[in-house]
Amino acid sequence: MSTGAVTEDGRARVLADGKRIPLLGLGVWQVPSGPECVNAVRWALELGYRHIDTAQAYGNEESVGQGLRESGVPRGEVFLTTKFYPARKDPVAEVERSLQRLGVDYVDLYIIHWPQGGPTWAWPGMERARELGYARSIGISNFGVAELERLLGTATVPAVVNQVQFSSYEYRKALLRACQRAGVALEAYSPLGTGRHLGSETVGRIARRHGRTPAQVLLRWCIERHIPVIPKSTHRERIAENAQVFDFTLSDRDLEELDALDRTGGTDRALERKWWR
Ligand SMILES: NC(=O)c1ccc[n+]([C@@H]2O[C@H](COP(=O)([O-])OP(=O)(O)OC[C@H]3O[C@@H](n4cnc5c(N)ncnc54)[C@H](OP(=O)(O)O)[C@@H]3O)[C@@H](O)[C@H]2O)c1
């Protein structure tokens, strides 16, 4: 199966390194470590999710690992992402700590959380983490086109994922195209606008047309484009709702209306404002 292709069941995508990333994952940013996080991860896995997205900066890797074990789902069936916290120096030392906290031997995807200090310095350490078997795939997050190009100009092993803020309201078309050209899978974070897009009139109208919920419409908009998407919820019924996105399709008219919500002007940037120096 070729790069960028979706698997036969329509639920995963093939990355440039041949690994498969499930299109739907659970995000756990702002979920405190402890029962809330353990339950969210366990519920998601019980409900059929096979992809969990955490980060060193989230402070909840222990709970993610606990939820994974409590779910009873075999480790090998779950795609686990963590992110290198770039205020630290050494991606290898930090992923070793992540693996200990998560209680696993490897992560499926290890990404630089944001390009603090420039887009290239941490990459040799990321490549080393992969070589050592700590990460099956390596990638980046919050990299715009300029940063992506600089990284790909120096990398020995290319990044296979760029996780960015992406939704119909943040439809970074030029960034998406550049990622596609470079063989990098763009992954959508904050697909519900951290909840802000759920009250949208347009999204609500399209949801009613399909007998669906606004969250399902926003998520389906990504799935239609084969973009992996990682909504966050700590409520069991919402985690279940967000997984019901493989049994309906959006029409061309729906997609046009949703595309028109973009407020970034189709930018090639990953963010409108950086939170690091
Ligand atoms: N790489 C990065 O720099 C970066 C940055 C931001 C996010 N991310 C990743 O992307 C994930 C998702 O982004 P996000 O956390 O910003 O938010 P999001 O998934 O866009 O939205 C989550 C918010 O929507 C609510 N929600 C979820 N499903 C819902 C539903 N079906 N109905 C009504 N409300 C619903 C959640 O509330 P409840 O939890 O109360 O249900 C929460 O307030 C993060 O968790 C993280 O893994 C990565």
The ligand as an ORCA input file, in Angstrom:
! r2SCAN-3c Opt
* xyz 0 1
  N       0.960     19.271     19.543
  C       0.409     20.275     20.200
  O       1.024     21.329     20.432
  C      -1.012     20.147     20.650
  C      -1.727     21.298     21.054
  C      -3.074     21.141     21.419
  C      -3.647     19.871     21.388
  N      -2.922     18.785     21.028
  C      -3.507     17.411     21.026
  O      -4.805     17.443     20.411
  C      -5.769     16.952     21.338
  C      -7.120     17.589     21.091
  O      -7.073     18.995     21.142
  P      -7.713     19.850     22.345
  O      -7.476     19.145     23.625
  O      -7.214     21.235     22.173
  O      -9.254     19.904     22.104
  P     -10.399     19.381     21.120
  O     -10.295     17.909     20.935
  O     -10.441     20.256     19.935
  O     -11.679     19.716     22.022
  C     -11.794     19.209     23.332
  C     -12.880     19.958     24.058
  O     -14.139     19.654     23.482
  C     -14.958     18.976     24.430
  N     -15.588     17.849     23.707
  C     -14.973     16.780     23.164
  N     -15.859     15.995     22.518
  C     -17.058     16.585     22.669
  C     -18.357     16.243     22.240
  N     -18.586     15.153     21.503
  N     -19.384     17.081     22.565
  C     -19.168     18.217     23.284
  N     -17.959     18.576     23.730
  C     -16.899     17.771     23.410
  C     -14.048     18.505     25.531
  O     -14.709     18.504     26.777
  P     -14.690     17.275     27.832
  O     -13.288     16.743     27.929
  O     -15.164     17.913     29.081
  O     -15.653     16.247     27.287
  C     -12.979     19.582     25.518
  O     -13.401     20.737     26.226
  C      -5.132     17.292     22.695
  O      -5.746     16.613     23.757
  C      -3.701     16.896     22.449
  O      -3.542     15.497     22.514
  C      -1.620     18.909     20.641
*
